[in-house]
Amino acid sequence: MPTVCSRVALIGPNEAQHSAARVDMILSRSSPTRGGQYSEQRMAFAKRAFLVGFVVFFMAVVLLGVFSPSTPRVFLNQRRAVESIRELNRAEYNYAAGHPNAGFACNFSDLREQGSEPLPRVGLVDRVLLSGTKSSYHFEIQCLQSGSKKVAGYTITALPVEPGATGKYAFCTNQGGEIWYRENGLAADCLATQKPIERKYR
């Protein structure tokens, strides 16, 4: 008995706390109630983590579908070139509507004059595009000579500033408004073949 009592007396407060913690751990593992609560907490955390991960994944898919980090700069420049040609086509028709005796514009300076006329500001060309170069593409307007003072037709071509580096395709259009392209980057071939642009550029 003295031996047992001496051993009990030697148990300090720290050892008692550790022992209680071990007992509590054993009870939590053996107790179905505490074990169930622990499982439910883990399931709830897993569900929240899954939902957050799914939302992040979905937004990444949407954003990458528009502008993927792997999307080459060439493609983005080409798509912007098509948008600029559409803008020039609208400006040409606005100019022709405001100049019935002159017809279509033959250069960018003519299109710039629209800002001083009482026309709707629909289809006006921005200053960057009016410089003839935008998004690493060079644009050119040529009028079709018919022998009359009124210009009845025009062509617009867009070529990459650095072929192969800033763009590959040549884009073109005329007074009909349809936009064409040519893989070899040649404006003459683009106008001759009149190959409609791919759906991804529409």
Buried (B, 14 or more C-beta within 10 A) or exposed (E): EEEEEEEEEEEEEEEEEEEEEEEEEEEEEEEEEEEEEEEEEEEEEEEEEEEEEEEEEEEEEEEEEEEEEEEEEBBBBBBBBBBBBBBBBBBBBBBBEBBEEBBBBBEBEBBBEBEEEEBEEEBBBEEEBBEEEBBBBBBBBBBBEEEEEEBEBBBBBBBBBEBEEBBBBBBBBBBEEEBBBBEEBBBEBBBEBBBEBEEEBE
